[in-house]
Amino acid sequence: MGLHAMTNANFPVDAEGHTYHVGVKPGEVANRIITVGDPARAILIGSYLDGGNVIDATNFKKYLNYVSKDIVIKTSPRLFTTVTGRYKGVPVSIVAIGMGVPMMDFFVREVRAVVQGPLHIIRFGSCGSLGRARAGDMIVATDSMACSRNYNYFHNDEDQELSETDFAELMVKGEGPYTVSTTCPADAELTDALVAALHAHVPTGVEVHKGLDITADSFYSSQARQDPAFRDQNAHLFTYLTEAYPTAECLQMESFGLLHLAKSARPLPSGSKSIRTAACAMVFAHRVQNTWVDPALVEALQAKASFAILDAVIAVEIDAKELHPEEGSVWAKN
Amino acid sequence: MGLHAMTNANFPVDAEGHTYHVGVKPGEVANRIITVGDPARAILIGSYLDGGNVIDATNFKKYLNYVSKDIVIKTSPRLFTTVTGRYKGVPVSIVAIGMGVPMMDFFVREVRAVVQGPLHIIRFGSCGSLGRARAGDMIVATDSMACSRNYNYFHNDEDQELSETDFAELMVKGEGPYTVSTTCPADAELTDALVAALHAHVPTGVEVHKGLDITADSFYSSQARQDPAFRDQNAHLFTYLTEAYPTAECLQMESFGLLHLAKSARPLPSGSKSIRTAACAMVFAHRVQNTWVDPALVEALQAKASFAILDAVIAVEIDAKELHPEEGSVWAKN
């Protein structure tokens, strides 16, 4: 059932040193990482690594246990998928983490625990647009903030919708039905490399936008979706967010977790920054027009954007002395 | 890549009415649900339904696409697994949701959207013990509170550990590195049924404890695990939680989300309660002794507890007139 004998309840690893949830040990993850939600997307990007055969994306399941001397795919019982190989000769991993900030937390902490040297991580996800970007465009996060449900607000059984004015006043005081955090920046150099690579790769007609990302703890309530089955007090949330945060471009569910942990990471013993991050997303939904992207558009965009993100994740230099050792790694040259 | 044409960005469903993430439509989920994290556990419990063949739990993957006239297993591209059939004649679903409160949110909202009538949901997870329960025991939640990272506390680059006194003072004011919510109760009748069924089924020597659950937004920082790679300010969190909440028994990552959404759900048009919930967990780690459970113990306990939870989820009556229609459902008698 996926449960192996673990040691140390503080930071559990199995007898071979695999972390408990992501299921990776030293030498199985590279310093440069692309993180996505969907395992199918990880496998697709992995198929673009050196020595890979570009796969039929509609039939990715048969690749889940694929192992070659060039590319290694690992799945963990807790639903993480890690694909590792080389891109243009540089070791790269792609890690699919599922959805939500807690899954981002598992990924960042367990990968940080098994990789020596700096981590350069680019998030590639999907998002809803707050209005400027159209469905099928790309958005790069300059920075990110969290929008979370304030559980305590819902402690009573009150079910009358707040007025727009009362909602805004409570939000500003941090006492509303939702709370917003201060922002965390993406790494400027990695973000510039990402924007440049996207411009070079995305199909004609796709625009690349830059702006503030809002990471919500619910696809529904804290992204202002209306659901009559629940008391959510979110009728005015969308208006509040767009007016209070005019640089906000997108709503999704993971990027803040990545940027926040990068900011919270202690420097390496060498003095180098521990984790540098950038984040981008394809616009799946346009929340003002209430429209959804055509799946055919996504397939084309996803393939092009994947090459852009691979180029970007190897673009910013890491001192060779600081890289995780090749010896014993899955990307070591035979 | 799992992306189908969706309509309505507010509550996306595909052309056949399947919800976007859990991937279920009306008639594919029963009113009585057991929710777990691990898909392997869902398949195992599903194999105990009427007409099921008890499977070899170590080889569950071959069952992922298993469909019989008695039991239907569905997996969604976003990693939800739903198993539906009957237990002692009563329609029951088991839904594996992965990890974290955002995944619980997807599950509760998307299932609420496709099932007519009351939902009775029992969570069956794993947890760390705060001291009273031993590894291998069971804990039933009487109520639950959320312990969340206060992102804003980490906005500066301060890296000196707070003193125990300063930490406690900030926590009480809601200005500490972590925040704790007010508590949400489990449904008393469903919880009593669960405790009684566990006592009837669990192996000799396994104790069944009742107490407050603490649901953390990180397996690491907000569960007071020490990780030198990050500024977490959590050296005093464990002591604070156990002293401030003497009825707290366990730490895990999902139950509060379930109990909170049950409390936030509006009554059904009939006036009936929309969602009734109970939650229990196997103790995998003892956080004071810093020990981990023997996997062999878990396999035996999990099998026995699964039967207890199946008995409990059908124990509390639902008015026949309020049940989801059988016609067109996957559990309809042929």
Interface residues (C-beta under 8 A of the other chain):
Chain A: M1 G2 L3 H4 A5 M6 T7 N8 A9 N10 F11 P12 Y20 H21 G37 D38 P39 A40 R41 L44 A57 T58 F60 P77 R78 L79 G98 M99 G100 V101 P102 M103 D105 F106 R109 R112 A113 G128 A146 S148 Y151 N152 F154 H155 D159 S181 T182 C184 D217 S218 F219 Y220 S221 R225 Q226 D227 P228 A229 F230 R231 D232 M253 F256 H260 L261 K263 S264 A265 R266 S274 F284 A285 H286 R287 Q289 N290 T291 W292 D294 P295 V298 E299 Q302
Chain B: M1 G2 L3 H4 A5 M6 T7 N8 A9 N10 F11 P12 Y20 H21 G37 D38 P39 A40 R41 L44 A57 T58 F60 P77 R78 L79 G98 M99 G100 V101 P102 M103 D105 F106 R109 R112 A113 G128 A146 S148 Y151 N152 F154 H155 D159 S181 T182 C184 D217 S218 F219 Y220 S221 R225 Q226 D227 P228 A229 F230 R231 D232 M253 F256 H260 L261 K263 S264 A265 R266 S274 F284 A285 H286 R287 Q289 N290 T291 W292 D294 P295 V298 E299 Q302
